[in-house]
C-alpha cells in the first residue's frame, strides 16, 4: 500500500545501516573530483546498487556555498510504500572550498 509522506529522514527501513550509508557517501566524496557532482552521484549509485539489488536508488546532491550567509530549506515528498521505501540525508562540510554538500539517498523497493 502506498502512502504520501513528507520526511527529512526515514532510514529505519534502509537496505544499508545508517553508518554504512555515511561511510559510502564520505568514502566516495573523498575519492572523486569535487567539481564533478555527476561523477560523485554516479559512484554513489553504483556503490549502493552493489549492496542491494532489491531496491532502486535515487541520489540528489545540493551544493551550498556557505562563504556568505545562506539559508536553504530542502523538502522531499513521495508517494511510496512507507514500510519498504525511505530516504537518508547527510551533509559534508568542505572547509577548504567553503561549501556544504547535502546528499539525499532514496531507496524504493522493486
N, C-alpha and C positions, 0 to 999 in steps of 0.2 A: 504494500500500500504506500502510495506517495503522499508526502506531506510538504507543506510550504513552511520554510523556516528562514529567519534572519539570524545569523550567528556570527560570532567573531572567531571562536574556536569550537570545534566539535570533533575531538580526537579520541573519544572513548571507544570508537569502533574502528580505529585506524588499522590497516593491514600491517603497519610498522609501529613500533613503540615511539613515543614522543622523543625519547633520547636518540633513537635511530634516525628519525626524521631530521632532527637538529644536526646530528653527525653528518648525514649525507649532504644536507644543504651547505654546512660550513666547509666540508671537505671539497665539494665541487666549486664553491665560491673561491677558495684559495687556489685551486688548480687552473682556473680559467681566466683569460684576459677580461678584466673588469669592464672594459669598453665594449664588450660584445655581450649584451644581455641575451641575444638569441642563442649564443653558444652556452651560456650558463643554463638557460631553460632546457635546451636540447640535452645537455649532460644530465640534468636532474631527471628529466623524463625517462631517459634510458636507464638510469640507475634505479628509479622506483619500479619500472616495469620488470626489471630483473628480480626484484624482491617478491613480487606477487603478480601473477598473470590473471588473478580473479577480478581485478579492478582496472578501470580506465583511469588515467591520471590527467589532471589539468594543473599547470603551474603558471601563476601570474607573478610578475616581478614589477614592483613600483620602485623607482629610484627617486629619492628626495634629496635635493641639495640643501643641506642644513647650515650653510655658511651665513645665511640671513634668517631672520625669524620666519619660520614657515609652519603653517598649521594645516595638516591634511587629515581628512577623515575618509576612511575607506570602508564600505559596507559590502556584504555579499549576501545575496538571496538565492535560494534554489528551490526547485520543486523536485524532490527526490525521495528515496526510501530512507527515512530518518534512522532506521535500525541498522542499515548497512553502509550508507554513504556518509561522508563528512569532509571536514577541512581542517587545516592547521596553518597558523601564521607564525613566521619567525623573522626577526629583524636583526640585521648585521650592520653595525656602525663602522664605517671606514674612516678613521680619524685622519688619514693622510689626504683623502680627497674631500673630506667634509660632506660625505654622502651617507645616507641610510638606504639600505637595500631591504625592502619589505617583500618577503616571499610568502605566497599563499599556495598551498598544495591542496588540491581537491581530489578525492577518490570517489568513484562511482562504480558500484558493483555491476558486473556484466550480466 
